[in-house]
Amino acid sequence: MQFPADFLFGAATSAYQIEGAARADGKGLSIWDVFAHTLGKTWEGQTGDVACDHYQRYREDVALMQQLGLRAYRFSVAWPRVLPAGTGAINDKGLAFYDRLVDALLAAGIEPWLTLYHWDLPYELHLRGGWLNPDMAAWFGEYTQVVVARLSDRVRHWITLNEPQVFVGCGYKDGGHAPGLRLALPELLRVSHNALRAHGTATQVIRAQAKTAPQVGIAPNGAHFYPATETPADIAAARAKFCAVDAPDSWNNTWFMDPVFFGHYPDDGLRLFADAMPPVSEADLRCIHQPPDIYCWNMYFGLPVSAAPGTGRPQVTHHIGTTPQTFFHWPVTPQAFYWSARFAYERYQKPIYVTENGMAGLDWVHGDGAVHDPQRIDFLTRYLGALARAITDGVDVRGYFQWSLLDNIEWAEGIQQRFGLIHVDFATQQRVLKDSAYWYRDLIARTRAGGAGSRNDE
């Protein structure tokens, strides 16, 4: 596999999953702080109270990033660390942490990519209705102003929301994630609409107030599909399925992305949701319609689609013992990486950055003191090979962020799912680079030394 010499290789994390310091230096509670302390909500009652202790150990972690040769690091700001009540009083000690982190990254030659919302809603705002409250867009705009004022002299890359499909579907429909609600479809659509309004408000704030020219994105993780065979009929069926809103849930691409890029909800979704839609004004759609500069794309696996005989309609085949699986029981489907990138680029015509991709493994420190994770190396070889193929075929993919830098708290799954390039002993906080980390380091070095041509990051 070969990438352009200036291809942006990085790694990603989120605040709740690694920072710890849940009540340190004036931080307020998030919905995850409360949810994880509710009996039976997380694996073995595990919480993010300490996690990877990154709040105290960020300098060590930045040094490891530098050792790997990362060109960029995607992290999130914990909203309640900055605004403990979600609005109002600013916690300067919380902001100062991100000051120090950004400065350490830049000193190490690593570009900071900042995500404003990675699911840790301030609990005080949840008590005021949270994402069901139409004021959420204004509250998110206020928070964005605070972060932009403090960090935009050094941060150029901004992601407003991480995976709205997931925090809506898992947190407000299925109840398995914070805040653990099981809402009916009308309320679920209200949550997603308010989330998109928050994206639009934040994007306008960033573009109006950033001190350096910003690049703004939103990071969806919807439904991913690939043709069961590379025949024209199956390719057309997979493309149609990728673009469809055909189930009463949040697991789709276009319900969330079409309003952002095109200024309107897709027609098939409007028909499907007609009896459950919240009020949607023209002002709302103008607010939401803030097309990103880049398409930030999170993707882990997909499903094969074929054209039904006679009709050509998409039909999905589920994997039944036919593909490898990660420890999360997700199928390993690099072909979905290739085709989803193609479908997303065809529809939205923006440069793509893969802002999350990786696999959960059963990783431990072996008797020789090393962490051998050949499955992850094979996973990366397959997926990055598919991504390189997409670039060769004309898809404008400019960067890749491995999920994750560190083993971390995998939300309700606790520490049993290990996604990291770096192994974390959660009892001692010792970090050990896995074999995959060295593999990734060498790929980055080879690419920078002799990649296929060069191009600007933007």
LINCORKA-V800088 format. One record per residue. RES is the residue in one small letter. PSI is psi in radians with two decimals (* if undefined). OMEGA is omega as a letter, one per 20 degrees, with the letter a starting at -180 (NA if undefined). Layout:
res=<RES RES>
psi=<PSI PSI>
omega=<OMEGA OMEGA>
//
This chain:
res=<m q f p a d f l f g a a t s a y q i e g a a r a d g k g l s i w d v f a h t l g k t w e g q t g d v a c d h y q r y r e d v a l m q q l g l r a y r f s v a w p r v l p a g t g a i n d k g l a f y d r l v d a l l a a g i e p w l t l y h w d l p y e l h l r g g w l n p d m a a w f g e y t q v v v a r l s d r v r h w i t l n e p q v f v g c g y k d g g h a p g l r l a l p e l l r v s h n a l r a h g t a t q v i r a q a k t a p q v g i a p n g a h f y p a t e t p a d i a a a r a k f c a v d a p d s w n n t w f m d p v f f g h y p d d g l r l f a d a m p p v s e a d l r c i h q p p d i y c w n m y f g l p v s a a p g t g r p q v t h h i g t t p q t f f h w p v t p q a f y w s a r f a y e r y q k p i y v t e n g m a g l d w v h g d g a v h d p q r i d f l t r y l g a l a r a i t d g v d v r g y f q w s l l d n i e w a e g i q q r f g l i h v d f a t q q r v l k d s a y w y r d l i a r t r a g g a g s r n d e>
psi=<2.55 2.42 2.73 2.58 -0.48 0.29 2.38 1.80 2.25 -2.92 2.83 2.69 3.14 2.72 -0.95 -0.60 -0.35 -0.46 -0.72 -2.57 0.85 -0.49 0.28 2.56 0.68 0.13 2.45 3.00 2.54 2.95 -0.50 -0.61 -0.72 -0.80 -0.80 -0.39 0.12 2.22 2.25 0.03 -0.42 2.79 2.12 0.45 0.36 2.57 3.00 0.36 -0.69 -0.78 -2.19 0.11 0.56 -0.48 -0.62 -0.45 0.34 -0.57 -0.73 -0.72 -0.65 -0.66 -0.65 -0.69 -0.76 -0.67 -0.60 -0.22 0.35 2.41 -0.31 2.70 2.15 2.15 2.91 2.68 2.35 1.90 -0.84 -0.17 -0.50 -0.78 1.60 -0.57 0.06 -0.55 3.00 -2.22 2.31 2.37 1.72 -0.57 -0.63 -0.79 -0.63 -0.56 -0.80 -0.53 -0.88 -0.71 -0.83 -0.75 -0.70 -0.70 -0.86 -0.66 -0.48 0.05 0.46 2.24 2.19 2.30 2.02 2.20 2.22 -0.65 1.90 0.94 -0.07 1.18 2.34 2.30 -0.57 -0.58 -0.60 -0.69 -0.29 0.26 -0.30 -2.34 -0.18 -0.30 2.19 -0.30 -0.14 -0.65 -0.75 -0.71 -0.72 -0.63 -0.70 -0.81 -0.76 -0.73 -0.75 -0.80 -0.73 -0.74 -0.60 -0.63 -0.21 -0.10 -0.30 -0.38 2.23 -0.36 2.16 2.32 2.18 -1.05 2.40 2.14 1.13 -0.58 -0.65 -0.82 -0.44 -0.91 -0.78 -0.55 -0.46 -0.18 -0.94 -0.46 0.08 -0.26 2.88 2.47 0.18 0.57 2.74 1.44 2.67 2.87 -0.75 -0.72 -0.63 -0.74 -0.57 -0.73 -0.83 -0.65 -0.75 -0.60 -0.73 -0.63 -0.64 -0.73 -0.84 -0.74 -0.81 -0.70 -0.73 -0.69 -0.82 -0.83 -0.51 -0.51 -0.17 2.48 -0.30 2.68 2.05 2.71 2.13 2.42 3.03 2.50 1.59 2.76 1.53 -2.21 2.33 2.38 2.74 2.68 2.36 -0.61 2.72 0.89 2.70 -0.66 -0.77 -0.62 -0.78 -0.67 -0.73 -0.69 -0.76 -0.71 -0.69 -0.60 0.05 2.56 1.78 0.28 2.60 1.11 -2.92 0.07 1.32 3.05 -0.82 -0.47 -0.57 -0.59 -0.56 -0.77 -0.61 -0.78 -0.61 -0.25 0.23 2.69 2.62 2.56 -0.69 -0.61 -0.69 -0.66 -0.78 -0.67 0.21 -0.72 -0.07 -0.01 2.41 2.93 2.29 1.95 2.85 -0.60 -0.69 -0.85 -0.62 -0.67 -0.81 -0.60 1.29 1.45 2.24 2.75 -0.48 2.73 1.80 2.22 2.09 2.30 2.34 -0.71 2.92 3.13 2.55 2.54 2.40 2.83 2.19 2.35 2.31 -0.77 -0.47 0.01 2.55 2.35 2.28 2.38 2.22 2.56 2.22 1.52 0.32 -0.13 2.73 2.76 2.55 3.08 -0.27 0.03 0.49 2.36 2.59 1.89 1.29 -0.47 -0.51 -0.53 -0.80 -0.90 -0.64 -0.66 -0.76 -0.83 -0.73 -0.72 -0.69 -0.71 -0.73 -0.27 0.75 2.60 2.40 2.35 2.15 1.88 -0.15 2.35 2.36 -2.99 2.56 2.28 3.04 1.45 2.41 2.89 2.12 3.04 -0.41 0.10 -0.03 2.88 1.89 2.03 1.16 -0.51 -0.69 -0.67 -0.74 -0.75 -0.87 -0.70 -0.76 -0.85 -0.77 -0.53 -0.71 -0.64 -0.72 -0.67 -0.72 -0.73 -0.79 -0.59 0.21 0.06 2.27 1.36 2.20 -0.14 2.87 2.18 2.03 2.27 1.96 2.92 -0.85 2.56 2.44 -2.99 1.91 1.09 -2.22 -0.30 -0.12 -2.52 0.16 -0.44 1.95 1.88 -0.13 2.69 -0.40 2.19 2.40 2.18 1.89 -0.21 -0.68 -0.24 0.29 2.36 2.40 2.16 2.27 2.88 -0.64 -0.54 -0.74 -0.66 -0.79 -0.74 -0.79 -0.64 -0.77 -0.79 -0.77 -0.70 -0.80 -0.53 -0.55 0.77 3.02 1.48 -2.87 2.70 2.82 2.62 -0.53 *>
omega=<a a r a a r a r r r a r r a a a a a a r a r a r r a r r r r r r a a a r r a r a a a r r a a r a r a r a a r r a a a r a r r r r r r r a a r a r r r r r r a a r a r a r a r r a r r a r r r a r a r a r a r r r a r r a a a r r a r a a r r a r r a r r r r r r r a r a r r a a r r r r r r r r a a r a a a a r a r a a a r a a r r r r a a r a a a a r a r a r r j r a r a r a r r r r r r a r r r r r r r a r a a r r a a a a a a r a a r a r r a r r a a a a r a r r a r r a a r r r r r r r r a a r a r a r a a r a a r a a a r a a a r r r a a a r r r a a a a a a r r r a r r r a r r a a r a r r a r r a r a a a r a a a r r r r r a a a a r a r r a r r a a r r r r r a r r r a a r r r a a r r r a a a r a a r r r a r r a r r r a r r r a r r a a r r a r a a a r a r r r a r a a r r r r r r r r r a r r a r a a a r r r j r a r a r a r a a a a a r a a a r a r r r a r a a r r r r r r a r r r a r a r r a r a a a a a a r a r r a a NA>
//
